[in-house]
Amino acid sequence: MRSRALESDGPHRAYEVEIVGQPETRRRIDVAWGEDEGRRLGAWLLWSSLLTVGLVVVLYTLARLTR
């Protein structure tokens, strides 16, 4: 499956979704997007980034200690 964001106005986000190689399956999907979802996405991105950086630091430290 392939999707891409479309230009949209207002509180809805629009996406075009299709099965790769089958253009007859192309559909436009509108998703309601409020302030709450934006806040949750921002929090998720922050925590996942911190966790990823933390894991990289731990792995780097382990690699240095096992030398």
PDB file as gemmi writes it, atoms N, CA and C in Angstrom:
CRYST1    1.000    1.000    1.000  90.00  90.00  90.00 P 1                      
ATOM      1  N   MET A   1       0.843  -1.175   0.000  1.00  0.00           N  
ATOM      2  CA  MET A   1       0.000   0.000   0.000  1.00  0.00           C  
ATOM      3  C   MET A   1       0.884   1.232   0.000  1.00  0.00           C  
ATOM      4  N   ARG A   2       0.376   2.279  -0.604  1.00  0.00           N  
ATOM      5  CA  ARG A   2       1.083   3.541  -0.670  1.00  0.00           C  
ATOM      6  C   ARG A   2       0.101   4.641  -0.290  1.00  0.00           C  
ATOM      7  N   SER A   3       0.579   5.594   0.485  1.00  0.00           N  
ATOM      8  CA  SER A   3      -0.269   6.733   0.827  1.00  0.00           C  
ATOM      9  C   SER A   3       0.557   8.008   0.723  1.00  0.00           C  
ATOM     10  N   ARG A   4      -0.145   9.104   0.491  1.00  0.00           N  
ATOM     11  CA  ARG A   4       0.522  10.407   0.479  1.00  0.00           C  
ATOM     12  C   ARG A   4      -0.458  11.450   0.982  1.00  0.00           C  
ATOM     13  N   ALA A   5       0.083  12.419   1.685  1.00  0.00           N  
ATOM     14  CA  ALA A   5      -0.745  13.495   2.227  1.00  0.00           C  
ATOM     15  C   ALA A   5      -1.144  14.450   1.107  1.00  0.00           C  
ATOM     16  N   LEU A   6      -2.373  14.923   1.161  1.00  0.00           N  
ATOM     17  CA  LEU A   6      -2.879  15.895   0.204  1.00  0.00           C  
ATOM     18  C   LEU A   6      -3.059  17.241   0.890  1.00  0.00           C  
ATOM     19  N   GLU A   7      -3.104  18.283   0.116  1.00  0.00           N  
ATOM     20  CA  GLU A   7      -3.395  19.604   0.665  1.00  0.00           C  
ATOM     21  C   GLU A   7      -4.824  19.607   1.186  1.00  0.00           C  
ATOM     22  N   SER A   8      -5.010  20.143   2.395  1.00  0.00           N  
ATOM     23  CA  SER A   8      -6.363  20.193   2.946  1.00  0.00           C  
ATOM     24  C   SER A   8      -6.507  21.431   3.815  1.00  0.00           C  
ATOM     25  N   ASP A   9      -7.733  21.860   3.985  1.00  0.00           N  
ATOM     26  CA  ASP A   9      -8.034  23.026   4.805  1.00  0.00           C  
ATOM     27  C   ASP A   9      -8.818  22.581   6.036  1.00  0.00           C  
ATOM     28  N   GLY A  10      -8.704  23.357   7.102  1.00  0.00           N  
ATOM     29  CA  GLY A  10      -9.509  23.093   8.273  1.00  0.00           C  
ATOM     30  C   GLY A  10      -8.983  21.969   9.153  1.00  0.00           C  
ATOM     31  N   PRO A  11      -9.868  21.407   9.969  1.00  0.00           N  
ATOM     32  CA  PRO A  11      -9.443  20.421  10.966  1.00  0.00           C  
ATOM     33  C   PRO A  11      -9.262  19.011  10.413  1.00  0.00           C  
ATOM     34  N   HIS A  12      -9.435  18.816   9.120  1.00  0.00           N  
ATOM     35  CA  HIS A  12      -9.294  17.482   8.534  1.00  0.00           C  
ATOM     36  C   HIS A  12      -8.002  17.379   7.740  1.00  0.00           C  
ATOM     37  N   ARG A  13      -7.388  16.221   7.821  1.00  0.00           N  
ATOM     38  CA  ARG A  13      -6.232  15.929   6.979  1.00  0.00           C  
ATOM     39  C   ARG A  13      -6.688  14.946   5.919  1.00  0.00           C  
ATOM     40  N   ALA A  14      -6.183  15.104   4.724  1.00  0.00           N  
ATOM     41  CA  ALA A  14      -6.594  14.243   3.614  1.00  0.00           C  
ATOM     42  C   ALA A  14      -5.400  13.441   3.111  1.00  0.00           C  
ATOM     43  N   TYR A  15      -5.667  12.176   2.796  1.00  0.00           N  
ATOM     44  CA  TYR A  15      -4.637  11.277   2.281  1.00  0.00           C  
ATOM     45  C   TYR A  15      -5.176  10.557   1.058  1.00  0.00           C  
ATOM     46  N   GLU A  16      -4.276  10.244   0.145  1.00  0.00           N  
ATOM     47  CA  GLU A  16      -4.626   9.434  -1.008  1.00  0.00           C  
ATOM     48  C   GLU A  16      -3.955   8.076  -0.792  1.00  0.00           C  
ATOM     49  N   VAL A  17      -4.742   7.008  -0.803  1.00  0.00           N  
ATOM     50  CA  VAL A  17      -4.248   5.672  -0.502  1.00  0.00           C  
ATOM     51  C   VAL A  17      -4.532   4.767  -1.698  1.00  0.00           C  
ATOM     52  N   GLU A  18      -3.541   3.921  -2.051  1.00  0.00           N  
ATOM     53  CA  GLU A  18      -3.749   2.968  -3.142  1.00  0.00           C  
ATOM     54  C   GLU A  18      -2.856   1.757  -2.936  1.00  0.00           C  
ATOM     55  N   ILE A  19      -3.219   0.659  -3.557  1.00  0.00           N  
ATOM     56  CA  ILE A  19      -2.373  -0.517  -3.605  1.00  0.00           C  
ATOM     57  C   ILE A  19      -1.389  -0.304  -4.740  1.00  0.00           C  
ATOM     58  N   VAL A  20      -0.120  -0.522  -4.466  1.00  0.00           N  
ATOM     59  CA  VAL A  20       0.935  -0.253  -5.441  1.00  0.00           C  
ATOM     60  C   VAL A  20       0.683  -1.063  -6.713  1.00  0.00           C  
ATOM     61  N   GLY A  21       0.739  -0.382  -7.850  1.00  0.00           N  
ATOM     62  CA  GLY A  21       0.565  -1.034  -9.136  1.00  0.00           C  
ATOM     63  C   GLY A  21      -0.878  -1.205  -9.559  1.00  0.00           C  
ATOM     64  N   GLN A  22      -1.828  -0.745  -8.730  1.00  0.00           N  
ATOM     65  CA  GLN A  22      -3.247  -0.858  -9.074  1.00  0.00           C  
ATOM     66  C   GLN A  22      -3.928   0.504  -8.875  1.00  0.00           C  
ATOM     67  N   PRO A  23      -3.794   1.396  -9.852  1.00  0.00           N  
ATOM     68  CA  PRO A  23      -4.343   2.746  -9.694  1.00  0.00           C  
ATOM     69  C   PRO A  23      -5.865   2.774  -9.522  1.00  0.00           C  
ATOM     70  N   GLU A  24      -6.564   1.706  -9.914  1.00  0.00           N  
ATOM     71  CA  GLU A  24      -8.025   1.691  -9.744  1.00  0.00           C  
ATOM     72  C   GLU A  24      -8.431   1.560  -8.277  1.00  0.00           C  
ATOM     73  N   THR A  25      -7.480   1.250  -7.395  1.00  0.00           N  
ATOM     74  CA  THR A  25      -7.782   1.132  -5.958  1.00  0.00           C  
ATOM     75  C   THR A  25      -7.575   2.458  -5.226  1.00  0.00           C  
ATOM     76  N   ARG A  26      -7.196   3.527  -5.931  1.00  0.00           N  
ATOM     77  CA  ARG A  26      -6.895   4.815  -5.299  1.00  0.00           C  
ATOM     78  C   ARG A  26      -8.145   5.394  -4.624  1.00  0.00           C  
ATOM     79  N   ARG A  27      -7.993   5.795  -3.371  1.00  0.00           N  
ATOM     80  CA  ARG A  27      -9.088   6.392  -2.602  1.00  0.00           C  
ATOM     81  C   ARG A  27      -8.578   7.606  -1.833  1.00  0.00           C  
ATOM     82  N   ARG A  28      -9.435   8.580  -1.626  1.00  0.00           N  
ATOM     83  CA  ARG A  28      -9.121   9.738  -0.796  1.00  0.00           C  
ATOM     84  C   ARG A  28      -9.739   9.500   0.579  1.00  0.00           C  
ATOM     85  N   ILE A  29      -8.924   9.649   1.617  1.00  0.00           N  
ATOM     86  CA  ILE A  29      -9.357   9.423   2.989  1.00  0.00           C  
ATOM     87  C   ILE A  29      -9.221  10.741   3.754  1.00  0.00           C  
ATOM     88  N   ASP A  30     -10.309  11.191   4.382  1.00  0.00           N  
ATOM     89  CA  ASP A  30     -10.282  12.383   5.226  1.00  0.00           C  
ATOM     90  C   ASP A  30     -10.284  11.947   6.680  1.00  0.00           C  
ATOM     91  N   VAL A  31      -9.349  12.508   7.452  1.00  0.00           N  
ATOM     92  CA  VAL A  31      -9.205  12.146   8.854  1.00  0.00           C  
ATOM     93  C   VAL A  31      -9.369  13.409   9.688  1.00  0.00           C  
ATOM     94  N   ALA A  32     -10.269  13.353  10.673  1.00  0.00           N  
ATOM     95  CA  ALA A  32     -10.439  14.491  11.581  1.00  0.00           C  
ATOM     96  C   ALA A  32      -9.187  14.620  12.438  1.00  0.00           C  
ATOM     97  N   TRP A  33      -8.664  15.833  12.551  1.00  0.00           N  
ATOM     98  CA  TRP A  33      -7.424  16.059  13.277  1.00  0.00           C  
ATOM     99  C   TRP A  33      -7.615  17.263  14.169  1.00  0.00           C  
ATOM    100  N   GLY A  34      -7.650  17.033  15.466  1.00  0.00           N  
ATOM    101  CA  GLY A  34      -7.881  18.118  16.405  1.00  0.00           C  
ATOM    102  C   GLY A  34      -6.630  18.513  17.156  1.00  0.00           C  
ATOM    103  N   GLU A  35      -6.789  19.475  18.018  1.00  0.00           N  
ATOM    104  CA  GLU A  35      -5.682  19.965  18.846  1.00  0.00           C  
ATOM    105  C   GLU A  35      -5.126  18.851  19.733  1.00  0.00           C  
ATOM    106  N   ASP A  36      -6.012  18.007  20.219  1.00  0.00           N  
ATOM    107  CA  ASP A  36      -5.617  16.916  21.113  1.00  0.00           C  
ATOM    108  C   ASP A  36      -4.688  15.924  20.409  1.00  0.00           C  
ATOM    109  N   GLU A  37      -4.997  15.576  19.172  1.00  0.00           N  
ATOM    110  CA  GLU A  37      -4.159  14.633  18.425  1.00  0.00           C  
ATOM    111  C   GLU A  37      -2.776  15.229  18.158  1.00  0.00           C  
ATOM    112  N   GLY A  38      -2.722  16.508  17.846  1.00  0.00           N  
ATOM    113  CA  GLY A  38      -1.445  17.166  17.618  1.00  0.00           C  
ATOM    114  C   GLY A  38      -0.573  17.166  18.869  1.00  0.00           C  
ATOM    115  N   ARG A  39      -1.185  17.393  20.007  1.00  0.00           N  
ATOM    116  CA  ARG A  39      -0.463  17.390  21.269  1.00  0.00           C  
ATOM    117  C   ARG A  39       0.062  15.987  21.593  1.00  0.00           C  
ATOM    118  N   ARG A  40      -0.780  14.967  21.371  1.00  0.00           N  
ATOM    119  CA  ARG A  40      -0.355  13.590  21.627  1.00  0.00           C  
ATOM    120  C   ARG A  40       0.762  13.170  20.688  1.00  0.00           C  
ATOM    121  N   LEU A  41       0.675  13.564  19.429  1.00  0.00           N  
ATOM    122  CA  LEU A  41       1.727  13.232  18.471  1.00  0.00           C  
ATOM    123  C   LEU A  41       3.041  13.890  18.877  1.00  0.00           C  
ATOM    124  N   GLY A  42       2.986  15.144  19.291  1.00  0.00           N  
ATOM    125  CA  GLY A  42       4.193  15.835  19.740  1.00  0.00           C  
ATOM    126  C   GLY A  42       4.831  15.152  20.938  1.00  0.00           C  
ATOM    127  N   ALA A  43       4.002  14.740  21.904  1.00  0.00           N  
ATOM    128  CA  ALA A  43       4.518  14.038  23.087  1.00  0.00           C  
ATOM    129  C   ALA A  43       5.135  12.703  22.695  1.00  0.00           C  
ATOM    130  N   TRP A  44       4.471  11.973  21.800  1.00  0.00           N  
ATOM    131  CA  TRP A  44       4.997  10.678  21.362  1.00  0.00           C  
ATOM    132  C   TRP A  44       6.332  10.849  20.648  1.00  0.00           C  
ATOM    133  N   LEU A  45       6.443  11.851  19.784  1.00  0.00           N  
ATOM    134  CA  LEU A  45       7.699  12.100  19.079  1.00  0.00           C  
ATOM    135  C   LEU A  45       8.815  12.464  20.043  1.00  0.00           C  
ATOM    136  N   LEU A  46       8.520  13.265  21.059  1.00  0.00           N  
ATOM    137  CA  LEU A  46       9.528  13.646  22.053  1.00  0.00           C  
ATOM    138  C   LEU A  46      10.029  12.422  22.807  1.00  0.00           C  
ATOM    139  N   TRP A  47       9.105  11.628  23.357  1.00  0.00           N  
ATOM    140  CA  TRP A  47       9.509  10.459  24.145  1.00  0.00           C  
ATOM    141  C   TRP A  47      10.218   9.412  23.300  1.00  0.00           C  
ATOM    142  N   SER A  48       9.753   9.177  22.090  1.00  0.00           N  
ATOM    143  CA  SER A  48      10.409   8.178  21.255  1.00  0.00           C  
ATOM    144  C   SER A  48      11.810   8.637  20.846  1.00  0.00           C  
ATOM    145  N   SER A  49      11.991   9.930  20.616  1.00  0.00           N  
ATOM    146  CA  SER A  49      13.318  10.451  20.286  1.00  0.00           C  
ATOM    147  C   SER A  49      14.260  10.323  21.477  1.00  0.00           C  
ATOM    148  N   LEU A  50      13.773  10.659  22.674  1.00  0.00           N  
ATOM    149  CA  LEU A  50      14.604  10.523  23.870  1.00  0.00           C  
ATOM    150  C   LEU A  50      14.993   9.066  24.114  1.00  0.00           C  
ATOM    151  N   LEU A  51      14.055   8.159  23.926  1.00  0.00           N  
ATOM    152  CA  LEU A  51      14.330   6.741  24.106  1.00  0.00           C  
ATOM    153  C   LEU A  51      15.360   6.250  23.087  1.00  0.00           C  
ATOM    154  N   THR A  52      15.236   6.671  21.850  1.00  0.00           N  
ATOM    155  CA  THR A  52      16.177   6.264  20.809  1.00  0.00           C  
ATOM    156  C   THR A  52      17.581   6.772  21.122  1.00  0.00           C  
ATOM    157  N   VAL A  53      17.709   8.032  21.486  1.00  0.00           N  
ATOM    158  CA  VAL A  53      19.020   8.593  21.827  1.00  0.00           C  
ATOM    159  C   VAL A  53      19.593   7.871  23.040  1.00  0.00           C  
ATOM    160  N   GLY A  54      18.747   7.584  24.028  1.00  0.00           N  
ATOM    161  CA  GLY A  54      19.203   6.859  25.214  1.00  0.00           C  
ATOM    162  C   GLY A  54      19.728   5.478  24.871  1.00  0.00           C  
ATOM    163  N   LEU A  55      19.039   4.769  24.000  1.00  0.00           N  
ATOM    164  CA  LEU A  55      19.498   3.441  23.596  1.00  0.00           C  
ATOM    165  C   LEU A  55      20.820   3.514  22.833  1.00  0.00           C  
ATOM    166  N   VAL A  56      20.983   4.512  21.996  1.00  0.00           N  
ATOM    167  CA  VAL A  56      22.245   4.682  21.274  1.00  0.00           C  
ATOM    168  C   VAL A  56      23.383   4.934  22.257  1.00  0.00           C  
ATOM    169  N   VAL A  57      23.152   5.754  23.270  1.00  0.00           N  
ATOM    170  CA  VAL A  57      24.183   6.029  24.279  1.00  0.00           C  
ATOM    171  C   VAL A  57      24.535   4.754  25.041  1.00  0.00           C  
ATOM    172  N   VAL A  58      23.542   3.972  25.426  1.00  0.00           N  
ATOM    173  CA  VAL A  58      23.788   2.715  26.138  1.00  0.00           C  
ATOM    174  C   VAL A  58      24.590   1.755  25.264  1.00  0.00           C  
ATOM    175  N   LEU A  59      24.213   1.592  24.011  1.00  0.00           N  
ATOM    176  CA  LEU A  59      24.941   0.692  23.123  1.00  0.00           C  
ATOM    177  C   LEU A  59      26.369   1.176  22.872  1.00  0.00           C  
ATOM    178  N   TYR A  60      26.544   2.465  22.727  1.00  0.00           N  
ATOM    179  CA  TYR A  60      27.888   3.020  22.541  1.00  0.00           C  
ATOM    180  C   TYR A  60      28.739   2.753  23.771  1.00  0.00           C  
ATOM    181  N   THR A  61      28.168   2.963  24.942  1.00  0.00           N  
ATOM    182  CA  THR A  61      28.891   2.724  26.200  1.00  0.00           C  
ATOM    183  C   THR A  61      29.266   1.252  26.322  1.00  0.00           C  
ATOM    184  N   LEU A  62      28.344   0.358  26.022  1.00  0.00           N  
ATOM    185  CA  LEU A  62      28.650  -1.084  26.072  1.00  0.00           C  
ATOM    186  C   LEU A  62      29.748  -1.457  25.101  1.00  0.00           C  
ATOM    187  N   ALA A  63      29.729  -0.873  23.914  1.00  0.00           N  
ATOM    188  CA  ALA A  63      30.757  -1.173  22.929  1.00  0.00           C  
ATOM    189  C   ALA A  63      32.122  -0.684  23.412  1.00  0.00           C  
ATOM    190  N   ARG A  64      32.175   0.463  24.053  1.00  0.00           N  
ATOM    191  CA  ARG A  64      33.438   0.994  24.555  1.00  0.00           C  
ATOM    192  C   ARG A  64      33.980   0.159  25.722  1.00  0.00           C  
ATOM    193  N   LEU A  65      33.067  -0.369  26.558  1.00  0.00           N  
ATOM    194  CA  LEU A  65      33.474  -1.160  27.713  1.00  0.00           C  
ATOM    195  C   LEU A  65      33.957  -2.553  27.341  1.00  0.00           C  
ATOM    196  N   THR A  66      33.493  -3.087  26.225  1.00  0.00           N  
ATOM    197  CA  THR A  66      33.876  -4.439  25.824  1.00  0.00           C  
ATOM    198  C   THR A  66      35.135  -4.456  24.976  1.00  0.00           C  
ATOM    199  N   ARG A  67      35.747  -3.349  24.767  1.00  0.00           N  
ATOM    200  CA  ARG A  67      36.986  -3.286  23.968  1.00  0.00           C  
ATOM    201  C   ARG A  67      38.130  -3.907  24.683  1.00  0.00           C  
TER     202      ARG A  67                                                      
END                                                                             
